[in-house]
Amino acid sequence: MKAIFRFVIPVLVLAAAASMQAAQLSTDARSAIPHEVQQLVVIDYRAMQNSTAAMDLRDRVMPPELKAFDEALRKSGLNDNHDVEQLAFALFRPKDGGDQLDTVGVAQGQFSTPDIIANFRKQKVKATLVRTNKVYPMGKSGMVVCFTDPSTMVFGTSEAVEKALDARDGIAPSLLSNAAMMDAMRTVDYEPLWSILDQKGTQIMMRQVLGEAGSVTDFETVRKRLVASWYSMDFQHGVKFDLTISTGDSFAAATISSLLNAAVLVRKMGGSDAEKAALAATSIASDSGKLSIHFSTTDAEFNSLLQSPLFQSMVR
């Protein structure tokens, strides 16, 4: 179970005070995400800013891309406490099918673009053109930003942003034409924090989750049958985490379920009291070709888990 939490803890803590407001992406935002997306994570950024606990913990667990984005925001003229509402990160594969992933961010909110552009000009920041799109460097961060409309901006490295603009402008396929990922999104995009993974991303995640607890032979038997996965977080009453993995058939789901239950037993034998309580609050089941993992705990128990060696090892 260690790898499951390592996979979601960085965004989990940032969204620790998320309300029931859904973190949905607009059509324009979705069109700026390349088709070959391996994972998409979406959080309610405003809720994060309103949480003292999340702000205190974020420096310990925040992904490097989000740290760089925060710093660049403060220097760009954007008021990140009020303007940014939803924040998405997409990890996508290049067209040549290589293993190296690119990362692009998409922020939604109400941006006063004339004031922001005026601030760029005051700082003598010059835009470069990608067709008709104006792309601005964000200080010394190495990141660039493009406002695709008054409520959407795309940011990341120059190369990643250009690929996102290719998708948005119809030169390359976008997330909108990825039927499997769009179907997965519809099951979770009403949550304040959610993520979807494609087939390759799901396979990588499960290999990490199982670790030494899973038989390589057993995993290889079902690996290609893993289709996609999605998870969501809910902090309205305690902490709830739900992960669903779609497989090709009931046999594959049952096999993965057995391997995961074995991994839980292994961890329970050497875990602290807080870790054992967390694992006891984790249920794993399979039904009709889908594997479901559910974790639920109180705020107090979750705070104890954050202080445990298990959590500390995940955020290093």
C-alpha positions in Angstrom: 0.0 0.0 0.0 3.0 2.3 0.4 3.2 3.1 -3.3 -0.5 3.9 -3.5 -0.1 6.7 -0.9 3.2 7.9 -2.5 1.3 8.2 -5.7 -1.4 10.4 -4.3 0.0 12.1 -1.2 1.5 15.2 -2.9 -1.9 16.3 -4.2 -3.8 14.8 -1.3 -2.3 17.2 1.3 -2.6 20.2 -1.0 -6.4 19.5 -1.2 -6.8 18.7 2.5 -9.6 21.3 3.0 -11.4 20.8 -0.3 -15.1 21.5 -0.2 -17.7 19.7 -2.3 -17.1 22.1 -5.2 -16.1 20.0 -8.1 -12.7 20.5 -9.8 -14.0 20.3 -13.3 -12.1 21.3 -16.4 -13.7 23.4 -19.2 -13.7 22.2 -22.8 -11.0 24.7 -23.6 -8.8 23.4 -20.8 -9.4 19.8 -21.9 -8.5 20.6 -25.5 -5.1 21.9 -24.4 -4.1 18.5 -23.0 -2.4 16.2 -25.6 -4.1 13.0 -26.5 -1.4 10.7 -25.2 -1.9 11.7 -21.6 -0.6 9.1 -19.1 -2.0 10.8 -16.0 -4.1 13.8 -15.3 -4.4 15.3 -11.8 -6.9 18.0 -11.0 -7.3 19.9 -7.7 -9.4 22.7 -6.2 -6.5 25.2 -5.9 -8.6 27.8 -4.1 -9.5 25.3 -1.4 -5.8 24.6 -0.9 -5.1 28.3 -0.4 -7.8 28.5 2.3 -6.3 25.7 4.4 -3.7 26.6 7.0 -2.8 22.9 7.4 -2.3 22.4 3.7 -0.2 25.5 3.4 2.0 24.4 6.3 2.5 21.0 4.9 2.8 21.8 1.2 6.5 22.7 1.3 7.2 19.2 2.4 5.1 17.3 -0.2 4.5 19.7 -3.1 5.6 18.3 -6.5 8.5 20.4 -8.0 6.3 21.6 -10.9 3.8 23.1 -8.5 6.5 24.8 -6.4 8.0 26.3 -9.5 4.5 27.4 -10.6 3.7 29.0 -7.3 7.0 31.0 -7.4 6.4 32.0 -11.0 2.9 33.2 -10.1 4.1 35.5 -7.4 6.5 37.2 -9.8 4.2 37.4 -12.9 1.5 39.7 -11.6 -1.1 37.0 -11.1 -2.8 37.1 -7.7 -2.7 33.3 -7.0 -4.9 33.6 -3.9 -7.9 34.8 -5.9 -7.4 34.2 -9.6 -6.6 30.5 -9.8 -9.5 28.3 -9.0 -8.7 24.9 -10.6 -5.2 23.5 -11.3 -4.5 20.5 -13.5 -1.2 18.7 -14.3 -1.0 16.4 -17.3 1.8 13.9 -17.9 1.9 12.9 -21.5 4.0 10.9 -23.9 5.7 12.3 -27.0 4.4 11.4 -30.4 7.3 9.1 -31.1 6.1 6.8 -28.3 9.2 7.2 -26.1 9.3 6.7 -22.4 10.2 10.3 -21.5 7.1 12.1 -20.2 6.4 15.8 -20.7 4.4 17.7 -18.1 2.0 20.6 -18.8 -0.1 22.6 -16.4 -3.5 24.1 -17.0 -5.0 26.7 -14.6 -8.5 27.9 -14.6 -9.9 31.1 -13.0 -10.8 34.7 -13.7 -7.6 36.3 -15.0 -7.3 40.0 -15.6 -5.2 39.5 -18.7 -4.8 43.2 -19.6 -3.2 43.9 -16.2 -1.0 40.8 -16.4 0.2 41.7 -19.9 0.8 45.3 -18.7 2.9 43.9 -15.8 4.9 41.8 -18.3 5.6 44.8 -20.4 6.7 46.8 -17.3 9.2 44.1 -16.6 10.2 44.1 -20.3 9.0 40.5 -20.7 8.6 39.8 -24.4 6.2 37.2 -25.9 7.1 34.7 -28.6 4.4 33.6 -31.0 3.2 30.0 -31.6 1.0 30.7 -34.6 -1.3 33.4 -33.1 -0.7 32.4 -29.5 1.4 34.7 -27.3 3.7 32.8 -25.0 5.4 34.6 -22.1 8.4 33.5 -20.1 7.7 33.4 -16.3 10.8 34.9 -14.7 13.9 32.7 -14.2 11.8 29.6 -13.6 12.3 28.2 -17.1 8.6 28.0 -17.5 6.3 29.9 -19.9 2.6 30.7 -19.9 0.0 31.3 -22.5 -3.5 32.6 -21.9 -5.7 30.7 -24.3 -8.8 32.6 -23.1 -9.7 34.9 -20.2 -10.3 32.0 -17.9 -7.6 29.5 -19.0 -3.9 29.5 -19.0 -1.4 26.8 -20.1 2.1 26.7 -18.4 5.2 24.5 -18.4 8.4 24.3 -20.4 8.4 25.9 -23.8 8.3 22.4 -25.5 5.4 21.1 -23.3 3.4 24.3 -23.8 3.9 24.2 -27.6 2.6 20.6 -27.7 -0.4 21.6 -25.6 -1.1 24.5 -28.0 -0.8 22.1 -31.0 -3.5 20.0 -29.4 -5.7 23.0 -28.6 -5.4 24.4 -32.1 -6.3 21.1 -33.7 -2.8 20.5 -35.2 -2.4 17.4 -33.0 -5.1 15.2 -31.3 -6.2 16.2 -27.8 -7.6 14.6 -24.7 -11.1 15.2 -26.2 -10.5 12.5 -28.7 -9.2 10.0 -26.1 -12.3 8.0 -25.5 -10.9 5.8 -22.7 -9.6 8.8 -20.7 -12.8 10.8 -21.3 -14.9 7.9 -20.0 -12.7 7.6 -16.9 -12.9 11.3 -16.3 -16.7 11.3 -16.2 -16.7 9.0 -13.2 -14.7 11.4 -11.0 -14.7 15.0 -12.3 -17.4 16.0 -9.8 -14.9 15.5 -6.9 -12.7 18.3 -5.5 -9.6 16.2 -6.1 -9.3 13.6 -8.8 -7.0 11.8 -11.2 -7.2 9.5 -14.1 -4.5 7.2 -15.6 -4.3 5.5 -19.0 -3.4 1.8 -19.5 0.4 2.3 -19.3 0.1 4.6 -16.3 -2.1 2.1 -14.6 0.4 -0.8 -15.3 3.3 1.3 -13.9 1.3 2.2 -10.8 0.3 -1.4 -10.1 3.8 -2.7 -10.5 5.0 -0.1 -7.9 2.1 -0.8 -5.6 2.7 -4.5 -5.5 6.5 -4.4 -5.2 8.0 -7.5 -3.7 4.6 -8.6 -2.3 3.3 -9.6 -5.7 4.6 -12.5 -7.8 6.1 -11.3 -11.0 4.5 -14.2 -12.8 1.1 -13.5 -11.4 1.4 -9.8 -12.3 2.6 -10.4 -15.8 -0.4 -12.7 -16.3 -2.8 -9.8 -15.9 -0.7 -6.7 -16.7 -1.9 -6.3 -20.3 -5.5 -6.6 -19.1 -5.3 -3.4 -17.0 -7.2 -0.9 -19.0 -7.3 2.4 -17.0 -7.7 3.7 -13.5 -9.1 6.7 -11.6 -9.1 7.9 -8.0 -10.8 10.7 -6.0 -10.5 12.3 -2.6 -13.2 13.6 -0.3 -12.5 15.6 2.9 -16.0 16.6 3.8 -16.4 14.1 6.7 -13.0 12.8 7.6 -10.7 11.5 4.8 -11.9 9.2 2.0 -9.9 7.8 -0.9 -11.4 5.7 -3.7 -9.4 4.1 -6.4 -10.9 2.1 -9.3 -8.9 0.0 -11.7 -10.7 -1.2 -14.9 -9.5 -4.6 -16.1 -10.3 -6.7 -19.1 -12.2 -9.3 -17.2 -13.2 -10.6 -13.8 -10.2 -13.0 -13.6 -7.7 -10.1 -13.9 -9.5 -8.0 -11.3 -9.7 -11.0 -8.9 -6.0 -11.7 -9.4 -4.9 -8.1 -8.7 -7.2 -8.1 -5.7 -5.5 -11.1 -4.2 -2.0 -9.6 -4.8 -3.0 -6.4 -3.2 -4.4 -8.1 -0.2 -1.2 -10.0 0.2 0.7 -6.7 0.1 -1.5 -5.3 2.9 -0.7 -8.3 5.1 3.0 -7.9 4.5 2.9 -4.2 5.5 0.7 -4.9 8.6 3.4 -7.2 10.1 5.9 -4.4 10.3 3.9 -1.2 10.5 3.3 1.2 13.4 0.0 1.4 15.2 -1.1 4.4 13.0 0.0 2.5 9.8 -1.8 -0.7 10.9 -5.0 1.4 11.6 -4.7 2.9 8.2 -4.3 -0.5 6.5 -7.2 -1.9 8.6 -9.3 1.0 7.2 -8.4 0.0 3.6 -10.8 -2.4 1.8 -10.0 -4.1 -1.5 -12.6 -5.8 -3.7 -13.3 -6.8 -7.3 -16.5 -7.0 -9.2 -17.4 -7.3 -12.9 -13.9 -6.6 -14.1 -13.2 -3.7 -11.8 -10.9 -3.5 -8.8 -11.9 -1.1 -6.1 -9.7 0.2 -3.2 -11.4 2.3 -0.5 -9.7 4.1 2.4 -11.6 6.0 5.1 -10.5 7.5 8.4 -11.2 10.4 10.8 -9.3 13.6 10.7 -7.5 12.7 14.0 -6.5 9.3 12.7 -5.3 10.8 9.5 -3.2 13.4 11.4 -1.6 10.5 13.3 -0.8 8.8 10.0 0.9 11.9 8.7 3.4 11.6 11.6 4.1 7.9 11.0 7.3 6.5 9.5 5.2 5.3 6.5 4.2 8.8 5.6 7.6 10.2 6.2 9.2 7.7 3.8 6.6 8.5 1.2 7.3 12.3 1.1 11.1 12.2 1.1 
